[in-house]
Amino acid sequence: MRENIIDQRLVGKVIRIYVLGHEDPIEGVVDEVSKYEIGVSVSNTPYVVFRHAILYAFLGETDLHGYSQEDLDDTVLTSDLIGSEIEIHLTDGQKLEGRLVKLSKYEIGVLSRGKGLVVPKSNISFIIVLRK
């Protein structure tokens, strides 16, 4: 089972990451990816973003291509809900909407307003399934 949607496949791709406690996004090119960190080059300055601080991240729509078919043990949010329109409520009070297209152990992938959106499960309070 894939643990993260943001993985080595995104090296060289542009990403916009919103983190806890920082109003402006960190936008740059993914340089390196590890289990707990993401290396991003922002105007030739290296940033190390810790996964636990990520509220959500935007990718290009094509960078979140395909549908996930992975089964997750002991979860309510399963591949049966892939394709559903959802409303995501984050721990900081923000609300995001889109179509669920990918699931991993620690993240969900959503198509939202023509962009790929990756949200760590650790920063989600609850999800409302609007349409299946």
MITOR-821294 format. One record per residue (C-alpha): x, y, z. Coordinates in steps of 0.1 Angstrom, whole numbers. Layout:
N
  east north    up
     X     Y     Z
...
! end
This chain:
132
  east north    up
     0     0     0
    12    35    -8
    17    56    23
    19    90     6
     6   106   -26
    34   131   -26
    63   108   -34
    93   104   -57
    70   106   -88
    66   143   -81
   103   152   -82
   108   180  -107
    71   191  -105
    58   224   -92
    40   223   -59
    22   249   -38
    22   239    -1
     1   255    26
    15   249    61
     4   255    96
    13   289   111
    23   305    78
    -2   325    58
    16   324    24
    21   292     5
    55   277    -2
    56   273   -40
    85   257   -59
    98   226   -75
   100   193   -56
   136   183   -52
   135   154   -28
   109   134   -10
   112   113    21
    88    97    46
    87   128    69
    99   157    47
    97   172    13
   125   192    -2
   113   222   -24
   134   246   -44
   119   281   -41
   137   306   -64
   169   286   -60
   165   285   -22
   161   251    -7
   132   246    18
   126   215    38
    89   211    46
    79   187    73
    49   166    64
    32   170    98
    30   208    92
    12   205    58
   -24   216    57
   -28   209    20
    -8   211   -12
   -18   219   -48
    -3   201   -78
   -11   203  -115
   -42   183  -123
   -22   159  -144
     2   153  -115
   -27   136   -97
   -36   115  -126
   -55    82  -125
   -77    67   -99
   -66    49   -67
   -78    14   -63
   -60     6   -30
   -78   -10    -2
   -73     4    32
   -78   -18    63
  -100    -6    91
  -111    27    75
  -144    42    66
  -129    63    38
  -123    35    12
  -118    32   -25
  -156    27   -28
  -159    65   -24
  -135    73   -53
  -152    96   -76
  -174   112   -49
  -178   149   -45
  -166   157   -10
  -163   186    14
  -132   185    36
  -131   203    70
   -96   210    82
   -84   212   118
   -77   249   114
  -113   256   103
  -108   258    66
  -131   240    42
  -121   226     8
  -142   208   -19
  -136   185   -48
  -138   150   -62
  -120   123   -44
   -96   105   -68
   -68    90   -47
   -63    75   -13
   -31    65     5
   -24    56    41
   -17    92    52
   -32   114    24
   -61   119     2
   -61   132   -34
   -89   155   -47
   -95   172   -80
  -105   208   -70
  -110   237   -94
   -88   222  -121
   -59   215   -97
   -47   184   -79
   -52   188   -42
   -34   166   -16
   -45   167    20
   -28   149    49
   -54   129    68
   -38   142   101
   -51   177    94
   -87   167    85
  -114   170   111
  -141   154    90
  -153   149    55
  -188   152    41
  -197   131    11
  -219   154   -10
  -225   131   -40
  -214    96   -47
! end
